[in-house]
Amino acid sequence: MLTEVSYSLALLTGLSGILAGALGGMLGLGGGVFLVPVLVQGLGVPMPQAVAVSLTTVIATSNVLSASPSARAVINLRLGFLLELLTVAGGLLGSITALLVTQRTLMITFSVVMATMSALTFLRRDHRNNLPAAIDPGRWGGRFEDDAGQLVTYQVKRLPLALATSFVAGNLSTLLGIGGGVVKVPVLNAWCGIPMRVAAVTSAFMIGVTATSGALVYLGRGLLLPTLAAAAVIGVRIGSTLGLRFGGRWPARRLKILLAVVLALVSILMISRLP
């Protein structure tokens, strides 16, 4: 395990955090999905400690996105609170099981999850969930204005699937330090009737709570390196602000393609460097 953090390692972690935060802010994933492979494969940080650092950056990303006026106008709070109940339960389980499995198993699981979500996102890149404005959104749906000023209405479908996905996402969040949005966003958009932008910002709102429960467990086990975490959080907060600004201007199809490509690259990078 890593016990000391050099100035060069802290600097490189901060720079990596800027990139991870920018991509995470654009796609509502928390940045951990990009930061963990960089820390493990590029900077030589052991997987459990990389996950602990990543969870702190997920909290930072969630705070930035949730505080943004443009994001607050789109977040589905009612649905978010419901799904978060299952996500936290899964997160607590993941923080326990993560300490019982090997680094190789964690890396393989990470790669498989990334590849699966990449394929799902790409195959559903042209899928749209927008309904006519006059349609009743139902108890869990909602309305928001898109960038063109048009009112968009959506309804939540297959709520049990959304709940089950949230539990799995919470488990993977603290198991792999990825925030859980990498699982929730594609599924909510592809099968649960939620537009990409709503899924992304609602996920970003939820991941902070999930990551906090997991990060506390890692902190209690002595796996969280404060200096490395601080450098990563500063970088991710800068990147998240930039990502949120540009992500809101991109069409949903372009965001989906970007998400699919990035997840595929991350999966290949991690699986190619298995110990």
Secondary structure, DSSP 8 states (H G I E B T S, - for coil): ------HHHHHHHHHHHHHHHHHHHHHTS-SHHHHHHIIIIIS---HHHHHHHHHHHHHHHHHHHHH-HHHHTT--HHHHHHHHHHHHHHHHHHHHHTTTS-HHHHHHHHHHHHHHHHHHHHHTTT----B-TTS--TTT-EEEE-TTS-EEEE----HHHHHHHHHHHHHHHHHHTS-SHHHHHHHHHHHS---HHHHHHHHHHHHHHHHHHHHHHHHHTT---HHHHHHHHHHHHHHHHHHHHHHTTS-HHHHHHHHHHHHHHHHHHHHHT--
